[in-house]
Amino acid sequence: MKKTPILKITDTELTKLQELNTESNKIKSIIGDLELQKIQIIEEHNELLRELKVHEKDLVKKYGEKIKIDLTTGNIEQVGK
């Protein structure tokens, strides 16, 4: 039985292919790390939003619902009746 010759790319082509594949894998790893950081930042933001809601409730109890607070000066303005 006659064996078919094995086709093979050149060493230069193989090296280039391996380098490109390695770089692709590095980028995929970086993307994964960034996605994890994104999730952590979103969780931190959600926690800040929860804290903000609690603080807003405290301010509503103290100053009433129909107010507007200037975030620069802290001045309170009545809005509506």
C-alpha positions as CSV (number, residue, x, y, z in Angstrom):
1,M,0.0,0.0,0.0
2,K,1.4,3.3,-1.1
3,K,1.4,6.1,1.5
4,T,0.4,9.6,0.5
5,P,3.0,12.2,1.2
6,I,2.3,14.4,4.2
7,L,1.8,18.0,3.2
8,K,3.5,20.5,5.5
9,I,3.7,24.3,5.7
10,T,7.1,25.9,5.8
11,D,8.8,26.5,9.2
12,T,8.4,30.3,8.6
13,E,4.7,29.9,7.9
14,L,4.3,27.7,11.0
15,T,6.2,30.2,13.2
16,K,4.1,33.1,11.9
17,L,0.9,31.1,12.5
18,Q,2.0,30.2,16.1
19,E,2.9,33.8,16.8
20,L,-0.4,35.1,15.6
21,N,-2.3,32.4,17.6
22,T,-0.3,33.3,20.7
23,E,-1.1,37.0,20.3
24,S,-4.8,36.2,19.7
25,N,-4.9,34.2,23.0
26,K,-3.2,37.0,24.9
27,I,-5.9,39.5,23.6
28,K,-8.7,37.1,24.6
29,S,-7.2,36.8,28.1
30,I,-7.1,40.6,28.4
31,I,-10.7,40.9,27.2
32,G,-11.7,38.4,29.9
33,D,-9.9,40.4,32.5
34,L,-11.6,43.6,31.4
35,E,-15.0,41.9,31.5
36,L,-14.3,40.9,35.1
37,Q,-13.3,44.5,35.9
38,K,-16.5,45.7,34.2
39,I,-18.6,43.4,36.4
40,Q,-16.8,44.6,39.5
41,I,-17.3,48.3,38.6
42,I,-21.0,47.7,37.8
43,E,-21.4,46.0,41.3
44,E,-19.7,49.0,42.9
45,H,-22.0,51.4,41.1
46,N,-25.1,49.4,42.1
47,E,-23.9,49.6,45.7
48,L,-23.5,53.4,45.4
49,L,-27.0,53.6,44.0
50,R,-28.4,51.7,46.9
51,E,-26.6,54.0,49.4
52,L,-27.9,57.0,47.4
53,K,-31.5,55.8,47.7
54,V,-31.1,55.3,51.5
55,H,-29.6,58.8,51.9
56,E,-32.4,60.3,49.7
57,K,-35.0,58.6,51.9
58,D,-33.4,60.1,55.0
59,L,-33.4,63.6,53.4
60,V,-37.1,63.1,52.4
61,K,-38.0,62.2,56.0
62,K,-36.1,65.3,57.2
63,Y,-37.0,67.9,54.6
64,G,-40.1,66.6,52.8
65,E,-40.7,65.1,49.4
66,K,-41.3,68.1,47.2
67,I,-37.9,69.6,47.4
68,K,-35.0,70.2,45.0
69,I,-31.4,70.3,46.5
70,D,-28.7,72.2,44.7
71,L,-25.8,69.8,44.7
72,T,-23.3,72.7,44.6
73,T,-24.5,74.8,47.4
74,G,-26.8,72.5,49.4
75,N,-29.6,75.0,49.2
76,I,-33.1,73.5,49.3
77,E,-35.9,74.8,47.0
78,Q,-39.6,73.8,47.4
79,V,-41.0,72.5,44.2
80,G,-44.8,72.3,43.9
81,K,-47.3,72.2,46.7
